[in-house]
Amino acid sequence: MKLISRDTDYAVRALSRIARNGNKISSVSNLAKETAVPRPFLRKILQTLNKKGVVNSSKGRGGGFVLARGADKIYLVELINIFQGPIKLNQCLFKKKICHEVASCVLKSKMDALEKNMISELKSITIAVLI
């Protein structure tokens, strides 16, 4: 199981670099060099973040990206949800059907508690904390 996908990792790298640049516009070319993220992947990731309101973009010569809100308001759990979907440790599926033991499963309550704690911890991690 991977908690952080490649896309989420690349997004964290790019957002961290943009945050370090302050209000200065960060071009995709410079970000690709500074983060060691392949430019085509980075463009796709930044476009997604722009659509989700995490960054703002400007086009044309001198264009690039800036954070849409403070680095202390961009949470790791939000990025995971954008690129990977909701965090779910236990889906209680058996052959693509809900498990018939879901009501009495001894493991489900433990997994639910673990998931709740993990999400709580992820909600405390922001881009500002990472830089």
Rosetta blueprint (number, residue, H / E / L):
1 M L
2 K L
3 L L
4 I L
5 S L
6 R H
7 D H
8 T H
9 D H
10 Y H
11 A H
12 V H
13 R H
14 A H
15 L H
16 S H
17 R H
18 I H
19 A H
20 R H
21 N L
22 G L
23 N L
24 K L
25 I L
26 S E
27 S L
28 V H
29 S H
30 N H
31 L H
32 A H
33 K H
34 E H
35 T H
36 A L
37 V L
38 P L
39 R H
40 P H
41 F H
42 L H
43 R H
44 K H
45 I H
46 L H
47 Q H
48 T H
49 L H
50 N H
51 K H
52 K L
53 G L
54 V L
55 V E
56 N E
57 S E
58 S E
59 K L
60 G L
61 R L
62 G L
63 G L
64 G E
65 F E
66 V E
67 L E
68 A L
69 R L
70 G L
71 A H
72 D H
73 K H
74 I L
75 Y E
76 L H
77 V H
78 E H
79 L H
80 I H
81 N H
82 I H
83 F H
84 Q H
85 G L
86 P L
87 I L
88 K L
89 L L
90 N L
91 Q L
92 C L
93 L E
94 F E
95 K L
96 K L
97 K E
98 I E
99 C L
100 H L
101 E L
102 V L
103 A L
104 S L
105 C L
106 V H
107 L H
108 K H
109 S H
110 K H
111 M H
112 D H
113 A H
114 L H
115 E H
116 K H
117 N H
118 M H
119 I H
120 S H
121 E H
122 L H
123 K L
124 S L
125 I L
126 T E
127 I H
128 A H
129 V H
130 L H
131 I L
